[in-house]
Amino acid sequence: MSDFFSTLASRARKEKFAIDPDVPKAYLLRFFAGKVIDLLRGILVFRRLNARIFVGRKTAILCTSKIRTGRFIKFASECYVDALSRDGIHLGNNFSLGRGASIECTGSLATLGKGFSAGNNVGIGSFSFLGCAGGISIGDDTILGNFVSMHSENHNFEDSGVPIRLQGVTQQGIRVGNNCWIGAKATILDGAEIGDNTVIAAGAVVTAGKYEGNAVYGGIPARKLKSLIA
């Protein structure tokens, strides 16, 4: 039975995928039955038959008219996605958003945010938060661990005579390249530009600046730990 479901998964993902033969049959049946329900839920939410969008239970997706997707898109259970923004949300093929994760594209109705884009084969871990008011873009084949947070907006606080909440914000945006791995509980702040083939260690805080590719960064604030070029 695992071979049958492996074939189905490989065809859907358009790349080879093998299910461990030790996975119990009852688990497989329940898992794929759940995916069928998620697919039906995706059709109801997005009104699209050919995109293969899976939406988990208790997931809220707002402003679907601003969402453009490739094929095989997975929103796990209890996610929150608000696409209200100038540019909306653009997702490549084989995108997944983990359980309890959030994508929020606008911080205030007074000023629309920029939005979010992700390339092909991007995975965002459970309970991650992406604040996309200043814009966040993620390249192909990049994966984010659990509890990763990205904040593409900063509050101004220079005037001590004015409440911080009334001083406005600055937005530079966040850009993450292709084939990157962002470790669990890492924080990416506004103005960060992360190059291709980069690893961000778990718990790191990546502040504004350019981070060259083919390297590992870690710490608070994040600094280069080693090169990935032999």
Backbone torsions as a table, in degrees:
resi	resn	phi	psi	omega
1	MET	NA	-35.4	179.6
2	SER	-62.6	-33.3	178.1
3	ASP	-65.0	-41.1	179.5
4	PHE	-62.1	-48.6	-179.2
5	PHE	-70.6	-29.9	175.0
6	SER	-63.5	-40.0	178.2
7	THR	-64.4	-43.7	177.6
8	LEU	-60.2	-46.0	-178.7
9	ALA	-64.9	-39.2	-179.7
10	SER	-65.1	-40.6	178.7
11	ARG	-66.2	-40.5	-179.3
12	ALA	-67.6	-41.1	-177.6
13	ARG	-83.3	-15.4	-177.1
14	LYS	61.0	32.6	172.3
15	GLU	-157.4	154.6	-174.5
16	LYS	-64.1	132.8	179.4
17	PHE	-142.9	122.5	-177.6
18	ALA	-116.4	124.0	177.4
19	ILE	-82.4	136.3	179.4
20	ASP	-57.3	127.8	-177.7
21	PRO	-64.2	-14.7	179.8
22	ASP	-85.3	-3.2	176.6
23	VAL	-68.5	126.4	-177.7
24	PRO	-60.6	146.7	-179.7
25	LYS	-60.5	-40.8	-179.0
26	ALA	-61.9	-38.0	178.3
27	TYR	-64.8	-44.7	-180.0
28	LEU	-60.6	-45.1	-179.5
29	LEU	-61.8	-44.0	179.3
30	ARG	-66.2	-40.8	-178.9
31	PHE	-61.5	-49.7	-176.5
32	PHE	-73.5	-29.7	173.2
33	ALA	-63.2	-39.4	176.6
34	GLY	-63.1	-37.6	178.8
35	LYS	-66.0	-35.9	176.5
36	VAL	-62.6	-42.3	177.7
37	ILE	-64.6	-42.5	177.7
38	ASP	-61.0	-38.6	179.2
39	LEU	-65.6	-43.2	177.3
40	LEU	-62.6	-39.5	177.4
41	ARG	-63.7	-39.4	177.9
42	GLY	-62.9	-38.7	177.6
43	ILE	-63.9	-40.3	179.3
44	LEU	-66.7	-39.6	-177.1
45	VAL	-73.3	-45.2	-172.5
46	PHE	-100.1	-13.7	-179.0
47	ARG	58.5	36.8	179.1
48	ARG	-127.6	127.8	-175.9
49	LEU	-91.6	-25.9	-170.0
50	ASN	-103.4	-3.4	-175.6
51	ALA	-85.1	-18.1	-176.9
52	ARG	56.4	64.5	178.2
53	ILE	-101.3	124.4	-178.7
54	PHE	-105.8	128.1	-179.0
55	VAL	-123.3	120.2	-179.0
56	GLY	-75.6	169.5	-178.7
57	ARG	-68.7	148.2	179.2
58	LYS	59.9	26.4	175.9
59	THR	-98.1	132.3	179.5
60	ALA	-107.8	126.0	178.1
61	ILE	-126.4	114.4	-175.3
62	LEU	-106.3	147.7	176.4
63	CYS	59.7	53.6	-178.2
64	THR	-63.2	-20.4	178.6
65	SER	-64.9	-17.8	-179.9
66	LYS	-99.7	12.0	-178.9
67	ILE	-110.9	125.2	175.5
68	ARG	-118.0	132.7	-174.1
69	THR	-133.0	159.0	165.5
70	GLY	-85.5	-144.8	-179.2
71	ARG	-109.6	153.7	177.3
72	PHE	63.9	68.5	-179.1
73	ILE	-108.1	130.4	-175.7
74	LYS	-124.7	118.6	170.7
75	PHE	-108.0	113.6	-177.8
76	ALA	-70.8	-178.2	-178.0
77	SER	-69.0	149.1	172.9
78	GLU	63.3	28.4	174.3
79	CYS	-84.8	161.1	174.6
80	TYR	-132.5	120.4	-178.9
81	VAL	-130.3	119.1	176.8
82	ASP	-120.5	108.4	-174.0
83	ALA	-90.3	1.8	-179.7
84	LEU	-58.6	116.1	-177.1
85	SER	-178.0	172.3	179.8
86	ARG	-67.5	-46.9	-175.9
87	ASP	-97.3	-13.2	-179.5
88	GLY	73.2	-160.4	-179.6
89	ILE	-116.3	131.2	178.3
90	HIS	-124.6	120.0	-176.5
91	LEU	-120.4	132.8	176.1
92	GLY	-78.5	-170.5	178.9
93	ASN	-70.5	149.1	173.8
94	ASN	57.5	55.5	176.7
95	PHE	-101.3	139.7	176.7
96	SER	-135.3	138.1	176.4
97	LEU	-117.8	119.4	-173.6
98	GLY	-70.8	168.4	-175.5
99	ARG	-57.8	132.5	175.6
100	GLY	74.2	7.4	-179.4
101	ALA	-81.5	157.5	-177.5
102	SER	-131.7	141.6	170.0
103	ILE	-126.8	114.1	-179.3
104	GLU	-120.8	119.1	-171.8
105	CYS	-94.8	-13.6	-179.6
106	THR	-137.0	131.0	-179.9
107	GLY	-87.0	-26.6	-178.0
108	SER	-150.2	140.7	177.9
109	LEU	-67.2	-13.6	178.0
110	ALA	-69.2	-29.0	-179.8
111	THR	-143.6	115.2	179.6
112	LEU	-66.1	142.3	176.2
113	GLY	-78.6	179.2	-177.4
114	LYS	-83.8	-53.8	178.5
115	GLY	131.5	-168.4	-171.8
116	PHE	-139.2	139.6	174.1
117	SER	-137.8	143.1	177.8
118	ALA	-137.3	141.0	179.2
119	GLY	-79.1	-157.2	179.9
120	ASN	-81.0	146.9	173.6
121	ASN	60.7	46.7	178.2
122	VAL	-104.4	132.6	177.7
123	GLY	-125.2	131.2	-179.9
124	ILE	-115.4	124.8	-173.5
125	GLY	-69.6	166.4	-178.7
126	SER	-60.4	142.1	174.8
127	PHE	63.9	21.8	173.9
128	SER	-80.3	158.4	178.5
129	PHE	-130.9	127.7	176.8
130	LEU	-121.6	109.3	175.6
131	GLY	-94.7	109.4	-166.6
132	CYS	-107.4	24.0	-178.0
133	ALA	-58.9	-39.2	179.2
134	GLY	-91.2	-1.2	179.8
135	GLY	96.4	128.6	174.2
136	ILE	-129.9	130.4	174.8
137	SER	-126.9	136.0	-178.9
138	ILE	-127.0	131.6	-177.0
139	GLY	-79.8	-178.0	-178.5
140	ASP	-64.3	148.2	170.1
141	ASP	60.4	29.2	178.5
142	THR	-102.6	138.8	-178.6
143	ILE	-125.7	142.7	178.4
144	LEU	-116.0	134.5	176.7
145	GLY	-72.6	-176.9	178.3
146	ASN	-71.0	147.7	174.7
147	PHE	63.9	24.1	173.6
148	VAL	-75.7	140.7	176.1
149	SER	-127.4	140.2	176.9
150	MET	-128.4	132.6	-175.4
151	HIS	-131.4	101.9	-174.0
152	SER	-95.0	37.9	-179.1
153	GLU	-158.2	143.6	177.4
154	ASN	-127.9	144.0	174.1
155	HIS	-82.7	138.7	171.4
156	ASN	-77.8	145.1	-177.8
157	PHE	-148.1	19.6	-174.6
158	GLU	-70.9	-30.7	-175.3
159	ASP	-92.3	105.2	-177.2
160	SER	-69.8	-14.2	-179.6
161	GLY	-88.3	-2.8	-178.3
162	VAL	-124.2	133.8	177.2
163	PRO	-54.5	138.5	-177.9
164	ILE	-54.8	-37.4	-177.1
165	ARG	-65.5	-16.4	-179.0
166	LEU	-102.6	0.6	-176.1
167	GLN	-90.0	1.3	177.7
168	GLY	82.3	-174.3	-176.0
169	VAL	-135.3	162.9	169.9
170	THR	-118.1	148.6	-178.4
171	GLN	-138.0	119.7	175.3
172	GLN	-111.2	-24.9	-178.1
173	GLY	90.4	163.8	179.2
174	ILE	-126.2	134.4	178.3
175	ARG	-129.0	127.5	177.5
176	VAL	-121.0	131.7	-174.2
177	GLY	-78.1	-164.1	179.5
178	ASN	-82.5	150.2	172.1
179	ASN	54.9	49.5	177.0
180	CYS	-109.5	155.2	174.2
181	TRP	-126.6	116.8	177.8
182	ILE	-101.6	114.4	-173.9
183	GLY	-69.0	163.3	-178.1
184	ALA	-55.9	138.2	175.3
185	LYS	64.8	15.7	172.6
186	ALA	-71.8	151.0	177.7
187	THR	-121.7	126.1	179.7
188	ILE	-112.5	121.4	-175.1
189	LEU	-101.1	164.0	-177.2
190	ASP	-53.7	137.1	178.1
191	GLY	92.5	-1.5	179.6
192	ALA	-79.7	134.8	175.6
193	GLU	-126.2	109.8	-174.6
194	ILE	-105.5	123.6	-176.4
195	GLY	-74.0	174.9	-179.1
196	ASP	-65.2	154.0	173.4
197	ASN	57.4	46.0	-175.8
198	THR	-116.4	143.4	174.9
199	VAL	-113.9	129.1	173.6
200	ILE	-108.1	119.6	-174.7
201	ALA	-65.4	154.8	178.2
202	ALA	-57.1	135.8	176.7
203	GLY	79.3	-0.2	-179.0
204	ALA	-69.9	153.4	173.4
205	VAL	-116.7	111.3	-176.8
206	VAL	-97.4	110.4	-178.2
207	THR	-90.1	179.0	-178.2
208	ALA	-59.0	139.6	179.4
209	GLY	144.2	173.8	179.1
210	LYS	-99.7	130.1	-179.7
211	TYR	-116.4	109.2	-175.3
212	GLU	-62.3	151.7	-177.1
213	GLY	-74.6	177.5	178.7
214	ASN	57.6	45.2	-177.6
215	ALA	-151.6	163.5	174.9
216	VAL	-111.2	132.3	178.5
217	TYR	-122.9	144.3	177.8
218	GLY	-159.2	167.6	177.7
219	GLY	100.5	178.2	179.5
220	ILE	-129.4	108.8	-9.3
221	PRO	-71.2	162.7	-176.2
222	ALA	-65.4	138.7	175.3
223	ARG	-136.2	162.8	-178.1
224	LYS	-69.9	127.1	179.3
225	LEU	-99.2	-38.6	176.9
226	LYS	-166.0	161.2	176.3
227	SER	-89.9	148.7	176.5
228	LEU	-99.0	5.9	177.1
229	ILE	-95.3	122.5	-178.2
230	ALA	-69.0	NA	NA
